[in-house]
């Protein structure tokens, strides 16, 4: 490798890392998405800690999640993270109101976390790691990594294992607390475990993908194929026109 080659390769690696960071930021919502995930639960446990009132705590959590959606809509921003927060809070409110047990506000989210952990592990064992299904469209590669990019498939498998095991470890802490701790203890531990495991999983995903081969842009390939097909048709039409014109000139 010459000294002239090295800057080009470094620039290419930096570009790949930047694309990976941007894709992960988009897929997982970034700082704002984390705030929208944490805020309703934080409000619930704060109010319940102060007055032990399940109804006011639930109403406040649901209200703030709806406000977050309205803000997103007003700013014409993507609402998928805010909407997921609304549904999660709504299920929690329904569970808690039906049973009268404030701890059940957290149960749907805990069950979702457990199901997601199992989904990461099962899909990886099946050869279609979930993180690849999530990030494939973001990287404009869709499912091309399954058959055409084995290095990238391996990175997705490692990332999915990381997500699955981290979420399982989180469940191993929360479910015993659900049975043994009171509502405020469970709530504060759950809030404390919202962001750090998530950031660890995202960081590991970035590490694995930054070292993987670049994604195959299947959208660019399709556009190139369509353009080539149009050029072939245009060339064929022009050739047909030339032949017809030649015949007319000979007949004349």
C-alpha positions as CSV (number, residue, x, y, z in Angstrom):
1,X,0.0,0.0,0.0
2,X,1.4,3.4,-1.0
3,X,1.1,6.6,1.1
4,X,-1.4,7.9,-1.5
5,X,-3.7,4.9,-1.0
6,X,-4.0,5.3,2.8
7,X,-5.8,8.6,3.0
8,X,-8.4,7.3,0.5
9,X,-9.0,4.2,2.6
10,X,-9.2,6.2,5.8
11,X,-11.8,8.6,4.2
12,X,-13.8,5.6,3.0
13,X,-13.8,4.0,6.5
14,X,-14.8,7.4,8.0
15,X,-17.7,7.7,5.5
16,X,-18.8,4.2,6.3
17,X,-18.8,4.9,10.0
18,X,-20.7,8.2,9.5
19,X,-23.4,6.3,7.4
20,X,-23.7,3.7,10.1
21,X,-24.0,6.3,12.9
22,X,-26.7,8.2,10.9
23,X,-28.6,5.0,10.2
24,X,-28.6,3.9,13.8
25,X,-29.6,7.4,14.9
26,X,-32.6,7.2,12.5
27,X,-33.6,3.7,13.3
28,X,-33.6,4.0,17.1
29,X,-34.8,7.6,17.4
30,X,-31.7,9.3,18.8
31,X,-31.8,11.5,21.9
32,X,-35.4,12.6,21.4
33,X,-36.6,9.0,21.0
34,X,-34.9,8.1,24.3
35,X,-36.6,11.1,26.0
36,X,-40.0,10.0,24.7
37,X,-39.4,6.5,25.9
38,X,-38.4,7.5,29.4
39,X,-40.6,10.5,30.2
40,X,-44.0,8.9,30.6
41,X,-42.7,6.2,33.0
42,X,-40.6,8.7,34.9
43,X,-43.7,10.9,35.4
44,X,-45.7,7.9,36.5
45,X,-43.3,6.7,39.2
46,X,-42.6,10.3,40.4
47,X,-46.2,11.1,41.0
48,X,-46.9,7.6,42.5
49,X,-43.9,8.0,44.8
50,X,-45.3,11.3,46.1
51,X,-49.0,10.6,46.5
52,X,-49.5,6.8,45.9
53,X,-52.4,7.7,43.6
54,X,-52.6,5.2,40.7
55,X,-55.3,7.1,38.7
56,X,-53.4,10.5,38.7
57,X,-50.1,8.8,37.9
58,X,-51.6,6.8,35.0
59,X,-53.5,9.9,33.6
60,X,-50.3,12.0,33.8
61,X,-48.2,9.4,32.0
62,X,-50.8,8.9,29.2
63,X,-51.2,12.7,28.9
64,X,-47.5,13.4,28.4
65,X,-47.2,10.6,25.9
66,X,-50.1,12.1,23.9
67,X,-48.5,15.5,24.1
68,X,-45.3,14.1,22.6
69,X,-47.2,12.8,19.7
70,X,-49.0,16.1,19.1
71,X,-45.6,17.9,19.2
72,X,-44.2,15.5,16.6
73,X,-47.3,16.1,14.4
74,X,-47.0,19.8,14.7
75,X,-43.4,19.7,13.7
76,X,-44.3,17.3,10.8
77,X,-41.7,14.9,12.2
78,X,-41.8,11.1,12.2
79,X,-44.1,9.8,15.0
80,X,-43.3,6.1,15.1
81,X,-41.3,6.4,18.4
82,X,-43.9,8.7,20.0
83,X,-46.7,6.5,18.9
84,X,-45.0,3.4,20.2
85,X,-44.7,5.2,23.5
86,X,-48.4,6.0,23.5
87,X,-49.4,2.4,22.9
88,X,-47.0,1.1,25.6
89,X,-48.3,3.6,28.2
90,X,-51.9,2.9,27.2
91,X,-51.5,-0.9,27.7
92,X,-49.8,-0.2,31.0
93,X,-52.6,2.0,32.1
94,X,-55.2,-0.6,31.1
95,X,-53.4,-3.3,33.0
96,X,-53.0,-1.3,36.1
97,X,-56.6,0.0,36.1
98,X,-58.0,-3.5,35.6
99,X,-56.0,-5.1,38.4
100,X,-55.8,-2.1,40.7
101,X,-52.1,-2.9,41.2
102,X,-49.8,0.0,40.2
103,X,-47.0,-2.4,39.4
104,X,-49.0,-3.8,36.5
105,X,-48.4,-0.4,34.7
106,X,-44.9,-1.8,34.0
107,X,-45.9,-5.3,33.1
108,X,-46.7,-4.9,29.4
109,X,-43.4,-3.2,28.8
110,X,-41.6,-5.9,30.6
111,X,-43.3,-8.6,28.6
112,X,-42.5,-6.7,25.4
113,X,-38.9,-6.6,26.4
114,X,-38.8,-10.3,27.1
115,X,-40.5,-11.1,23.8
116,X,-38.1,-8.8,21.9
117,X,-35.1,-10.5,23.5
118,X,-36.4,-13.9,22.4
119,X,-37.1,-12.6,18.9
120,X,-33.6,-11.4,18.6
121,X,-32.2,-14.8,19.6
122,X,-34.7,-16.9,17.7
123,X,-34.3,-15.0,14.4
124,X,-30.5,-15.1,14.7
125,X,-30.6,-18.9,15.2
126,X,-33.0,-19.1,12.1
127,X,-30.4,-17.2,10.0
128,X,-32.4,-14.0,9.7
129,X,-31.2,-11.8,12.6
130,X,-33.8,-9.3,13.6
131,X,-31.4,-6.3,13.6
132,X,-30.7,-7.0,9.9
133,X,-34.4,-6.9,9.2
134,X,-34.7,-3.6,11.1
135,X,-31.7,-1.9,9.6
136,X,-31.7,-3.4,6.1
137,X,-34.2,-0.9,4.7
138,X,-32.5,2.0,6.6
139,X,-29.2,1.2,4.8
140,X,-31.1,0.7,1.5
141,X,-29.8,-2.9,1.3
142,X,-33.1,-4.6,2.2
143,X,-32.3,-8.4,2.5
144,X,-29.3,-8.4,0.2
145,X,-27.0,-9.1,3.2
146,X,-28.6,-12.6,3.5
147,X,-27.2,-14.0,0.3
148,X,-24.8,-11.5,-1.2
149,X,-22.9,-10.0,1.8
150,X,-21.9,-12.7,4.2
151,X,-19.6,-10.4,6.3
152,X,-22.5,-8.1,6.9
153,X,-24.8,-11.0,7.8
154,X,-22.3,-12.1,10.4
155,X,-22.2,-8.6,11.8
156,X,-26.0,-8.5,12.0
157,X,-26.0,-11.8,13.8
158,X,-23.5,-10.6,16.4
159,X,-25.5,-7.5,16.9
160,X,-28.7,-9.4,17.3
161,X,-27.1,-11.7,19.9
162,X,-25.9,-8.6,21.8
163,X,-29.4,-7.1,21.8
164,X,-31.0,-10.4,22.8
165,X,-28.6,-11.2,25.7
166,X,-28.7,-7.6,27.0
167,X,-32.5,-7.5,27.1
168,X,-32.6,-10.9,28.7
169,X,-30.2,-9.7,31.4
170,X,-32.5,-6.7,31.9
171,X,-35.5,-9.0,32.3
172,X,-33.6,-11.1,34.8
173,X,-33.4,-8.0,37.0
174,X,-36.9,-6.7,36.5
175,X,-39.1,-9.8,36.8
176,X,-37.9,-10.8,40.3
177,X,-38.4,-7.1,41.4
178,X,-42.0,-7.3,40.0
179,X,-42.7,-10.1,42.5
180,X,-40.7,-8.9,45.5
181,X,-40.3,-5.1,45.3
182,X,-43.0,-2.5,45.8
183,X,-44.2,-0.2,42.9
184,X,-41.8,2.7,43.6
185,X,-38.7,0.4,43.9
186,X,-39.6,-1.4,40.6
187,X,-40.4,1.9,38.9
188,X,-37.1,3.6,39.8
189,X,-35.0,0.5,38.9
190,X,-36.9,0.3,35.6
191,X,-36.2,3.9,34.8
192,X,-32.5,3.4,35.7
193,X,-32.4,0.5,33.2
194,X,-34.1,2.3,30.4
195,X,-31.1,4.0,28.8
196,X,-27.8,2.3,29.7
197,X,-28.7,-1.2,28.3
198,X,-30.1,0.5,25.2
199,X,-26.9,2.6,24.6
200,X,-24.7,-0.5,25.2
201,X,-26.7,-2.5,22.6
202,X,-26.6,0.4,20.1
203,X,-22.8,0.9,20.6
204,X,-22.1,-2.8,20.1
205,X,-24.2,-2.7,16.9
206,X,-22.2,0.2,15.7
207,X,-18.9,-1.6,16.5
208,X,-20.0,-4.7,14.6
209,X,-21.3,-2.8,11.6
210,X,-18.4,-0.4,11.4
211,X,-16.1,-3.4,10.9
212,X,-18.4,-5.1,8.4
213,X,-18.4,-4.8,4.6
214,X,-20.4,-1.8,3.3
215,X,-24.1,-2.4,2.5
216,X,-25.2,-3.2,-1.1
217,X,-27.5,-0.3,-2.2
218,X,-30.2,-2.4,-3.9
219,X,-32.2,0.8,-4.7
220,X,-29.3,2.2,-6.6
221,X,-28.9,-1.1,-8.4
222,X,-32.6,-1.1,-9.4
223,X,-32.3,2.5,-10.6
224,X,-29.3,1.6,-12.7
225,X,-31.0,-1.4,-14.2
226,X,-34.1,0.7,-15.1
227,X,-31.8,3.3,-16.7
228,X,-29.9,0.7,-18.6
229,X,-33.2,-0.9,-19.8
230,X,-34.5,2.5,-21.0
231,X,-31.2,3.1,-22.9
232,X,-31.5,-0.3,-24.5
233,X,-35.1,0.4,-25.6
234,X,-34.0,3.8,-26.9
235,X,-31.1,2.3,-28.8
236,X,-33.4,-0.5,-30.2
237,X,-36.0,2.1,-31.3
238,X,-33.3,4.2,-32.9
239,X,-31.9,1.2,-34.7
240,X,-35.4,0.3,-35.9
241,X,-35.9,3.8,-37.2
242,X,-32.6,3.7,-39.0
243,X,-33.5,0.4,-40.7
244,X,-36.9,1.7,-41.8
245,X,-35.4,4.9,-43.1
246,X,-32.9,3.0,-45.1
247,X,-35.6,0.9,-46.7
248,X,-37.5,4.0,-47.7
249,X,-34.5,5.5,-49.3
250,X,-33.7,2.3,-51.3
251,X,-37.3,2.1,-52.5
252,X,-37.2,5.8,-53.6
